[in-house]
Amino acid sequence: MNLGQPLGSVIQGSLIGGLEVRLHPDISVEDMRVGKFLVVQGIRSRFFCMLTDVALGTANQRIIANPPSWEDTFLRDVLAGSGTYGTINLAPMLMFTPESNESFSATNGKSANPFVPSSVTGLASFQPQTSTTMELMPVKTIPTHFSQVYEASEEDFRRVFGWEDDPHRKNFSIGKPLDMDVPVCIDLNRFVERSNGVFGKSGTGKSFLTRLLLAGTIRKNAAVNLIFDMHSEYGWEAVSEGKQFSTVKGLKQLFPSKVEVYTLDPESTKRRGVPHAQELYLSYDQIEVEDVKLCSRDLGLSEASIDNANILCAEFGKSWILQLLNMTNEEIKLFCEEKRGHQGSITALQRKLYRLENLKYMRAACPHNYINQVMRSIEAGKNVVIEFGSQSDMLSYMLVTNMITRRIHQHYVSKAEKFLQTKNPNDKPTQLMITIEEAHRFLDPAIVQSTIFGTIAREMRKYFVTLLVVDQRPSGIDNEVMSQIGTRVTALLNDEKDIDAIFTGVSGAGSLKSVLAKLDSKQQALVLGHAVPMPVVVRTRPYDAQFYTEIGDAAWEEKSDEEVFAAADLAKADLGF
């Protein structure tokens, strides 16, 4: 394989600090972009690297003291490459050392020695007999002095990141390199088996990235999804960012037979023209003290109020909230005298819980258990989107997500334990990925130990449940949870604390921080972690009409809306809805 024109030579470096490369005179430093994927050809091994910094160098300090005039092109040309030059810093991410049946060979075919450097025999390349024999390893050493650096080829990208139509893996293209037209894929099987994160400051396209990843998992059947759609962006149409108003398709439009939409605000859903959305109501007797505790910040509750809520729950059971809301001051006083409660705290708790009566989806009692209905949809392999509509205040978001997720957690723990006992593949739970926005509200260090989301992030992988957290403030997420996040897809971040949080538990983070800080504000992301072999900067895949055709159900383009939703209704009838 011809590696092409060499860009420069390795002049110094270390395993921890990375490699310094001096560019050849005919290579412009302006063509070197942070985040670029490059290849270093050593004598015995090949190194896949990321460009982390670009610098200018001079051979003599006198040149800096007396620089040539800009009009003096002759002197500048004379100095270029000898007196003045460009350097780049590379962070080696992966290495490949051929076995005996594989070798590096010179493109001119004159070298019989597989380990002769390219400086002796010309442009070196490696030619494995089959691509399946290539095993990429973590970097444990560095190339020798004057090893040549090359542009990564399409074959390099395919060998490192795979290809989307690989029949042996569920690969999904998330974008393309900054300067090449070749897909960069993530392994969705590895992606869903751990909790993951999509991060970036406001306006960088986190929702589009999330929608992209969710569409991939649905198309490849890598997992079933439960999506808490706080701003109604994932289920049906969403507004596209830009100067002109336009909309993009939601998951229900792309996969009408695989996605169910539940709404906490049916009126808002109807106004937006979402057809066949199912109503979702909750009742007071479904709210437990743990649910209220998670919302204590939004309700303004003290620790004393939570302690007295436990006393009420112990006395009245599931109906403790209804009993409390109907109690008079005299009844509260008598209760406190009998049960050693604190009258002031219980009165304050009653006053704060009156806010629940203003929530459209809250009922004194529900004839139908809607949470069980959601779980039956998930059991049937349906991806569930729960829209909040006008009920997107933080109190509703914290309350509903916690209530539903805690019950799903209990259900999955029970199923996983049964599977471990029987070893029957039919008992294996379907892999579930739960998507939450404003993740730092659930995973704050002050409350993460007591929330269900902290439990899922830390230990639910063995129970086949993971999280996809979407947030613009990763520094607000507990460090222990961040260290457990397997794959991180990160758009531009400016705050130093947020950038530091992204690289919690990541080796070699120092060189990657500069890469993240230099991303464009739109359609660029740094992808690193469990689902990719090495960190890579990508131009994110456009979420447009071409994507709809490539990823969505073919039936959507061929059938009318009435036919599509009639089929969806039939599927729901089969589930007993």
C-alpha positions in Angstrom: 0.0 0.0 0.0 1.4 3.4 -1.0 1.5 5.8 2.0 1.8 8.8 -0.3 4.0 11.9 0.3 5.6 12.1 3.8 4.7 15.2 5.8 7.6 15.3 8.2 10.1 13.4 10.4 9.9 12.6 14.1 12.7 14.6 15.8 11.9 13.9 19.5 9.2 12.8 21.9 8.2 10.5 24.7 5.5 8.0 25.5 3.8 10.3 27.9 4.4 13.7 26.2 3.8 12.6 22.6 5.9 13.1 19.5 7.4 16.2 18.0 7.5 16.2 14.2 9.4 18.6 12.0 7.5 19.2 8.7 9.3 18.8 5.4 10.0 22.1 3.5 7.3 21.5 0.9 4.5 21.0 3.5 2.7 24.1 4.7 2.0 24.4 8.4 -1.3 26.0 7.5 -2.5 22.6 6.2 -2.0 21.0 9.6 -5.2 21.2 11.7 -5.6 20.2 15.4 -7.6 16.9 15.6 -6.2 15.6 12.3 -5.6 11.8 12.1 -2.0 11.0 11.0 0.1 7.8 10.7 3.8 7.4 11.8 5.7 4.6 10.1 8.3 3.2 12.4 10.9 0.5 11.6 8.9 -2.3 13.2 5.5 -0.8 14.0 2.9 1.6 12.6 1.5 4.3 14.9 -2.0 5.9 14.5 -1.8 9.4 16.0 -3.9 12.5 16.6 -2.4 16.0 15.9 -2.7 18.0 19.1 -0.6 21.1 18.5 1.0 23.2 15.7 4.1 25.4 16.2 6.7 27.5 14.3 10.4 27.0 14.7 13.6 28.7 13.7 17.2 27.3 13.4 18.8 30.6 14.6 17.6 33.3 17.0 19.0 35.9 14.7 16.3 35.2 12.2 13.7 36.2 14.8 15.7 39.3 15.8 15.9 40.5 12.2 13.1 38.9 10.2 13.0 39.4 6.4 10.7 41.9 4.9 7.4 40.5 3.7 8.1 41.8 0.2 11.4 39.9 0.2 10.0 36.7 -1.2 13.4 35.4 -2.3 14.9 35.5 1.3 11.8 34.0 2.7 12.0 31.1 0.2 15.7 30.6 1.0 15.0 30.4 4.8 11.9 28.2 4.4 12.6 24.6 5.5 16.1 25.3 6.7 16.1 28.5 8.8 12.4 28.4 9.4 10.1 25.4 9.7 6.9 24.1 11.1 6.5 21.5 13.8 3.5 19.5 14.9 2.8 17.5 18.1 1.3 14.1 17.8 -0.4 11.9 20.5 0.0 8.2 19.5 -3.2 6.3 20.2 -2.8 2.9 18.7 0.0 0.8 17.2 0.3 -2.2 14.9 3.3 -4.6 14.8 3.0 -7.1 12.0 3.3 -10.8 12.6 5.6 -13.1 10.6 3.0 -13.4 7.8 2.8 -9.6 7.5 5.5 -7.2 6.6 6.3 -3.6 5.8 7.6 -3.3 2.3 8.9 -0.4 0.1 6.7 0.7 -2.7 9.5 0.6 -5.1 9.8 -3.2 -4.4 13.6 -3.1 -4.0 13.8 -4.0 -0.3 13.7 -7.6 0.8 14.0 -6.7 4.5 10.6 -6.0 6.0 12.1 -3.7 8.7 14.1 -1.4 6.6 13.1 2.2 7.3 11.5 4.3 4.6 14.4 6.8 4.7 16.5 4.0 3.2 14.2 2.3 0.7 11.6 5.0 -0.2 8.0 5.2 0.9 7.2 2.3 3.2 3.9 0.6 3.5 2.6 -2.5 5.3 0.7 -5.2 3.4 -1.1 -7.7 5.7 -2.4 -10.7 4.0 -5.9 -10.1 5.3 -7.4 -7.2 7.2 -8.8 -9.5 9.8 -5.3 -10.4 10.9 -4.5 -6.8 12.0 -4.7 -6.4 15.7 -4.5 -2.9 17.0 -2.8 -2.5 20.3 -2.5 0.2 22.9 0.7 2.3 22.5 3.5 0.9 24.7 6.5 2.4 22.9 7.3 5.2 20.3 8.8 5.2 16.8 12.5 5.9 16.3 14.1 9.2 15.3 13.3 10.4 11.8 10.4 8.0 11.3 8.2 9.4 8.6 4.7 10.9 9.1 1.9 10.4 6.6 -1.6 11.4 5.9 -4.0 8.7 7.1 -5.6 6.9 4.1 -9.2 5.7 3.7 -7.8 2.2 4.4 -6.4 3.4 7.7 -9.7 4.8 8.8 -11.5 1.6 7.8 -9.0 -0.6 9.7 -9.2 1.5 12.8 -12.9 2.5 12.8 -14.4 -0.2 10.7 -17.2 0.3 8.1 -20.9 0.7 8.5 -21.9 -2.4 6.5 -19.7 -4.7 8.4 -21.8 -7.9 8.8 -20.0 -8.9 12.0 -20.5 -5.7 14.0 -23.2 -3.1 14.5 -21.2 -0.2 13.3 -22.8 3.2 12.8 -21.3 6.2 11.0 -21.3 9.3 13.3 -19.5 11.5 10.9 -16.3 12.0 8.8 -12.8 13.2 9.5 -12.1 16.9 9.2 -10.3 16.6 5.9 -11.5 13.3 4.4 -14.6 11.9 2.9 -14.6 8.6 4.7 -17.0 7.5 7.5 -15.9 7.2 11.1 -17.9 4.5 12.8 -18.7 3.7 16.4 -19.5 0.1 17.5 -23.1 0.3 18.8 -22.8 -3.0 20.7 -20.0 -1.5 22.8 -21.7 1.8 22.9 -24.9 0.6 24.6 -23.2 -1.8 27.0 -22.0 1.1 29.1 -23.4 4.5 30.1 -22.5 7.3 27.6 -22.6 11.1 27.4 -23.2 13.8 24.8 -21.8 17.1 26.0 -21.4 20.6 24.6 -22.3 24.2 25.4 -25.6 25.6 24.4 -26.1 25.9 20.6 -23.4 23.4 19.6 -25.9 20.7 18.4 -26.2 18.3 21.3 -29.8 17.5 20.5 -28.9 16.7 16.9 -26.0 14.5 18.0 -28.3 12.7 20.5 -31.0 12.2 17.8 -28.3 10.8 15.5 -27.1 8.3 18.1 -30.6 7.2 19.0 -31.5 6.7 15.3 -28.5 4.5 14.9 -29.3 2.3 17.9 -32.9 1.9 16.7 -31.9 1.1 13.1 -29.2 -1.4 14.1 -31.4 -2.9 16.9 -28.5 -2.4 19.3 -30.8 -1.5 22.2 -34.3 -0.4 23.1 -34.5 3.2 24.2 -36.5 5.1 26.9 -36.1 8.8 26.1 -37.3 11.5 28.5 -37.9 14.3 26.0 -38.0 17.5 28.1 -38.3 19.9 25.2 -40.2 17.7 22.7 -37.3 17.4 20.3 -37.0 13.6 19.7 -40.4 12.1 19.2 -41.9 14.1 16.4 -40.7 17.2 14.4 -38.2 19.6 15.9 -37.0 23.0 14.8 -33.7 23.1 13.0 -31.2 25.8 14.0 -30.4 28.3 11.3 -31.4 31.7 9.8 -34.4 30.2 8.0 -37.1 28.3 9.8 -37.1 24.6 9.0 -37.9 21.4 10.8 -36.3 18.0 11.1 -37.9 14.6 11.5 -38.2 13.0 14.9 -37.7 9.3 15.7 -41.4 8.5 15.4 -41.4 9.8 11.8 -38.3 7.8 10.9 -39.4 4.6 12.6 -43.2 4.6 12.9 -43.4 0.9 13.8 -40.6 0.9 16.3 -41.3 4.1 18.3 -44.1 4.9 20.8 -44.7 8.5 21.9 -46.3 9.1 25.4 -47.2 12.6 26.4 -47.8 14.3 29.8 -49.5 17.2 28.0 -52.0 15.9 25.3 -53.1 19.4 24.4 -49.6 20.5 23.6 -49.0 17.3 21.6 -52.1 17.8 19.5 -51.3 21.5 18.8 -47.9 20.4 17.4 -49.7 17.9 15.1 -48.3 14.7 16.7 -50.6 11.8 15.7 -51.2 8.7 17.7 -49.5 9.9 20.9 -50.6 8.0 24.0 -51.5 9.9 27.2 -49.5 9.3 30.3 -50.9 10.1 33.8 -49.5 9.5 37.3 -51.2 9.3 40.6 -50.3 10.4 44.1 -50.2 6.8 45.4 -47.4 6.1 43.0 -45.1 8.8 44.5 -42.7 7.5 47.1 -40.6 9.5 49.6 -37.5 8.9 47.4 -39.2 10.6 44.5 -40.0 13.7 46.7 -36.5 13.7 48.1 -35.0 14.0 44.6 -37.3 17.0 44.0 -36.6 18.6 47.3 -34.5 21.4 45.7 -37.3 22.3 43.3 -40.0 22.1 46.0 -37.9 23.9 48.6 -38.1 21.1 51.2 -35.8 20.8 54.1 -34.2 17.6 55.5 -36.7 17.8 58.4 -39.6 17.8 56.0 -38.2 14.7 54.3 -37.8 13.0 57.7 -41.4 13.7 58.5 -42.5 12.4 55.1 -41.0 9.1 56.1 -43.2 9.2 59.3 -46.3 9.9 57.2 -45.4 7.1 54.7 -44.9 4.6 57.6 -48.4 5.5 58.9 -50.5 5.8 55.8 -48.6 3.7 53.2 -49.1 4.6 49.5 -51.8 7.1 50.3 -49.6 9.3 52.5 -49.7 12.3 50.1 -53.5 12.2 49.7 -53.9 11.9 53.5 -51.5 14.8 54.1 -53.1 17.1 51.5 -56.5 16.6 53.2 -55.4 17.0 56.8 -56.4 20.1 58.7 -54.1 22.0 61.1 -55.8 20.3 64.0 -55.3 16.9 62.5 -51.6 17.6 61.8 -51.2 18.7 65.4 -52.8 15.5 66.7 -50.8 13.3 64.3 -47.5 14.9 65.5 -48.4 14.3 69.2 -49.1 10.6 68.5 -46.3 9.9 66.1 -43.6 12.3 67.3 -43.6 14.3 64.1 -42.8 18.0 63.8 -45.8 20.1 63.2 -44.0 22.9 61.5 -42.2 20.6 59.1 -45.3 18.6 58.2 -47.2 21.9 57.6 -44.4 23.1 55.4 -44.4 19.8 53.5 -48.2 20.0 53.0 -47.9 23.5 51.7 -45.1 22.6 49.2 -46.8 19.5 48.0 -49.9 21.5 47.0 -47.9 22.4 43.9 -48.5 18.9 42.6 -52.2 19.7 42.2 -51.2 22.1 39.3 -49.5 19.4 37.3 -51.7 18.4 34.4 -50.7 14.8 34.4 -51.2 14.2 38.2 -54.3 12.4 39.4 -55.7 11.4 42.8 -56.1 7.9 41.4 -55.6 6.3 38.0 -57.7 3.4 36.8 -54.9 2.3 34.6 -51.2 1.9 35.5 -49.5 3.9 32.8 -46.0 3.1 34.0 -46.7 -0.6 33.5 -47.9 0.2 30.0 -44.6 1.9 29.3 -42.7 -1.1 30.6 -44.8 -3.5 28.4 -43.9 -1.3 25.4 -40.2 -1.7 26.3 -40.6 -5.4 26.8 -42.1 -5.7 23.3 -39.0 -4.0 21.9 -40.6 -0.6 21.3 -38.6 2.6 21.8 -40.5 4.9 24.1 -40.4 8.7 23.9 -42.0 10.5 26.8 -42.8 14.1 25.9 -43.3 16.8 28.5 -44.9 19.5 26.4 -45.8 22.5 28.5 -44.9 20.5 31.6 -41.2 20.9 31.0 -40.4 22.7 34.3 -37.7 21.1 36.3 -40.1 19.9 39.0 -42.0 17.8 36.5 -38.9 16.6 34.8 -37.2 15.4 38.0 -40.4 13.8 39.4 -41.5 11.9 36.3 -38.1 10.7 35.2 -37.3 9.4 38.7 -40.7 7.7 39.3 -40.6 5.8 36.0 -36.9 5.0 36.1 -37.0 3.6 39.6 -39.7 1.2 38.7 -37.9 0.1 35.5 -34.8 -0.4 37.6 -36.6 -2.7 40.0 -38.1 -4.6 37.0 -34.8 -5.1 35.3 -33.0 -6.2 38.4 -35.6 -8.9 38.9 -35.3 -10.0 35.3 -31.5 -10.0 35.3 -31.4 -12.1 38.5 -33.8 -14.6 36.9 -31.6 -14.8 33.8 -28.5 -15.4 35.9 -30.3 -18.2 37.7 -31.8 -20.0 34.6 -29.1 -19.2 32.0 -31.9 -19.4 29.5 -31.3 -17.0 26.5 -35.1 -16.4 26.4 -34.9 -14.9 29.9 -32.2 -12.4 29.0 -33.5 -8.8 29.4 -33.5 -6.6 26.3 -30.6 -4.1 26.5 -32.1 -0.7 27.6 -30.7 2.7 27.2 -32.3 5.6 29.1 -31.7 9.1 27.7 -31.9 12.1 30.1 -31.2 15.8 29.5 -30.0 18.2 32.2 -28.1 15.2 33.6 -26.2 17.2 36.2 -29.5 17.8 38.1 -29.8 14.0 38.7 -26.0 13.3 39.1 -25.0 16.2 41.3 -22.4 15.1 43.8 -24.7 16.1 46.7 -27.5 13.7 45.7 -26.0 11.2 43.3 -25.6 8.5 46.0 -29.3 8.5 46.7 -30.7 8.8 43.2 -31.6 5.9 40.9 -29.6 7.5 38.1 -26.4 7.4 40.1 -27.1 3.7 40.8 -27.6 3.0 37.1 -24.5 4.8 36.0 -22.4 3.0 38.6 -23.7 -0.6 38.6 -26.6 -1.2 36.3 -24.5 -2.3 33.3 -24.7 -5.9 34.8 -28.5 -5.6 34.8 -28.6 -4.5 31.1 -29.6 -0.9 31.7 -27.4 2.1 30.8 -27.7 5.9 30.5 -27.2 8.3 27.7 -26.7 11.6 29.5 -27.0 14.9 27.7 -25.6 18.0 29.4 -23.9 21.3 28.8 -22.4 21.4 32.3 -20.4 18.1 32.7 -18.6 19.7 35.6 -21.8 19.5 37.6 -21.8 15.7 37.3 -20.2 13.6 40.1 -16.6 12.6 39.3 -17.3 9.0 40.1 -20.1 8.9 37.6 -18.1 10.7 34.9 -15.3 8.1 35.3 -17.9 5.3 34.6 -19.1 6.9 31.3 -17.9 4.7 28.6 -18.2 6.8 25.4 -18.1 10.6 25.3 -19.3 12.6 22.3 -18.3 16.2 23.0 -19.0 19.3 21.1 -17.3 22.7 21.9 -16.9 23.6 25.5 -15.3 26.8 26.8 -15.3 26.5 30.5 -12.1 25.0 31.9 -14.0 23.1 34.6 -16.2 21.5 32.0 -13.3 20.5 29.8 -11.5 19.0 32.8 -14.7 17.0 33.7 -14.8 15.5 30.2 -11.4 13.9 30.7 -12.1 12.5 34.1 -10.6 9.0 34.2 -9.1 9.4 30.7 -5.3 8.7 30.2 -3.4 11.2 28.1 -6.0 13.9 28.7 -3.5 16.8 28.6 -3.0 16.6 24.8 -6.7 16.1 24.1 -7.9 19.2 26.0 -6.3 21.5 23.4 -8.1 19.5 20.7 -11.5 19.9 22.4 -11.0 23.7 23.0 -10.3 24.2 19.2 -13.5 22.6 17.9 -15.8 24.7 15.7 -19.0 25.7 17.3 -21.2 23.7 14.9 -21.0 20.2 13.5 -17.8 19.1 15.1 -17.3 16.7 18.0 -14.6 14.8 19.7 -15.5 11.2 20.2 -13.5 9.1 22.7 -14.1 6.1 24.9 -15.4 2.5 24.8 -17.1 2.5 21.4 -14.2 3.8 19.4 -10.6 2.4 19.2 -9.1 5.8 19.6 -10.2 9.5 20.1 -11.1 11.2 16.9 -12.5 14.6 15.8 -15.4 14.3 13.3 -17.6 16.5 11.2 -20.8 15.1 12.5 -23.1 13.4 10.1 -25.8 15.7 8.7 -29.3 15.1 10.0 -31.1 15.7 6.7 -33.1 14.2 3.9 -30.3 11.9 2.8 -29.9 10.7 6.4 -33.7 10.0 6.5 -33.4 7.8 3.4 -30.3 6.0 4.7 -31.5 5.3 8.2 -35.3 5.4 8.3 -37.9 2.8 7.6 -38.3 2.3 3.8 -42.0 1.9 4.4 -42.2 5.6 5.4 -41.4 6.8 1.9 -43.6 4.2 0.3 -46.8 4.4 2.4 -49.2 7.1 3.3 -49.4 8.5 6.8 -52.8 6.7 7.3 -51.3 3.3 6.3 -48.2 3.7 8.5 -50.1 4.7 11.6 -52.7 2.0 11.0 -49.9 -0.5 11.1 -48.6 1.1 14.3 -52.1 0.9 15.9 -52.3 -2.8 15.0 -49.0 -3.4 16.7 -50.2 -1.6 19.8 -53.4 -3.8 19.8 -51.2 -6.8 19.8 -49.6 -5.6 23.0 -53.0 -5.2 24.7 -53.1 -1.4 24.6 
